[in-house]
Amino acid sequence: MGNTEWGFSTEQVHAGIRPDGGHGARITPVYLSNGFLFDDFEQARERFAGETEGYYYTRYGNPTIAAVERKLAGLEHGADALAVASGQAALTIAFLTLLQQGDHVVSARSIYEGTRGLLREDFARFGITATFVKDPNDADSLRDAFRPNTRAVFIESIPNPRNDVPDLELVSAIAHEHGVPVIVDNTLGTPFHVRPIEHGADLVVHSTSKFLSGHGSAIGGAIVDSESEYLKDARADGHTVTNETFTQKARSLAGRFGPTLSPFNAFLLQHGIETLSLRMRQQSGNALEIARWLEASPAVASVDYSGLESNAHHANAERYLRGGYGAVFAFTLKGGLPAAQALINQVTLWSRMTHLGDVRSLILHPASTTHIHLTADELAEIGIGPGTIRVSVGIEDAADLIADLEQALAAPAA
Ligand SMILES: Cc1ncc(COP(=O)(O)O)c(C=O)c1O
């Protein structure tokens, strides 16, 4: 895939790149072709049997998608990868490849609400249940969550939006004690800040819609496979080829369920990844500067950013994150809901938007948007109050972003 001797910026440009057959195109072109011709009867049979490399139908593989899969596997120092239509599709396919009716997942409580809803509501309808652990860094409470039917553990490398960074090695060790794989959503960490596989994770899941693509223009997702021993009993084995890797099983399942990444989005993703380190350095650097400024502001009650020395999760952030602490975090205003409303309404440079990892800075009020269906108790449990604001910091100049927050905080509530 890649070359583990390379520095990150070299890898992000060169990992997974193969000269394109025939025309010598430097960048794998967009192959907007649903199907691929077979030379003869025998080649058609071989492709369907999985006996030779090559493509037959884009829902099962495509050269543009394959180029970005190789790049992602290389950057995460994994063995293989599957790209799909969205981050939610990646999570769904990862879980469904590992699980069947009657199985159980142990998950951190502090995760993206879409994933929690998927586990808690949608999978529950099909007999797959989940236990959400408030503090997965507490070994006893994590161990207590396991049941005889537990088949996977799920965490986020930088939880959205609380930044309560998990102890990746502790969580992986406890999962492996129970013989089950760990899935890490590395959307907010990105391989620039952390490679979960190096700390024991078995699968890494991404919403590539965010930092990897970077420009807010291409929804996509991916699963990176470590091919570890804990993935050997993956459940999705309802077809004829045996001894398959996790990715081969997941690719078959994705072919059946159908969340295919558009080759055009794969091409945009490939472009985005080539500048990931430049954007992450700037965005995470800006985020630290803004978090420090907010921490010193008299209008702010608390800042949930793991890069701050005062943050309860700073030690884990220092241990696992390189080159910065990410660019998504939450802070809470002393003035509660009226102050939050005023801030959101008064910003002019920040975009009011539910998205993350864009080159543009984004701002949102979780309690009235992404977390609107939660009860007051549930919100309190995950530290989201009426005055909590989530930001995703972009590549703009930090001074301009701070000046906009300053004027918005100073403006009288409407
Ligand atoms: C951490 C995390 N994982 C997964 C997703 C889902 O990704 P997508 O929107 O690409 O389906 C999101 C979306 O916000 C996210 O923040």
The ligand as a Gaussian input file, in Angstrom:
#p B3LYP/6-31G(d) Opt

LIG

0 1
 C      -17.658000      10.995000      13.829000
 C      -18.629000      10.812000      12.702000
 N      -18.769000       9.590000      12.159000
 C      -19.625000       9.371000      11.135000
 C      -20.391000      10.388000      10.621000
 C      -21.336000      10.083000       9.481000
 O      -20.734000      10.465000       8.290000
 P      -21.527000      10.820000       6.923000
 O      -22.186000      12.121000       7.136000
 O      -20.436000      10.836000       5.893000
 O      -22.499000       9.709000       6.695000
 C      -20.266000      11.673000      11.132000
 C      -21.086000      12.780000      10.573000
 O      -21.151000      13.859000      11.079000
 C      -19.359000      11.893000      12.214000
 O      -19.224000      13.102000      12.763000

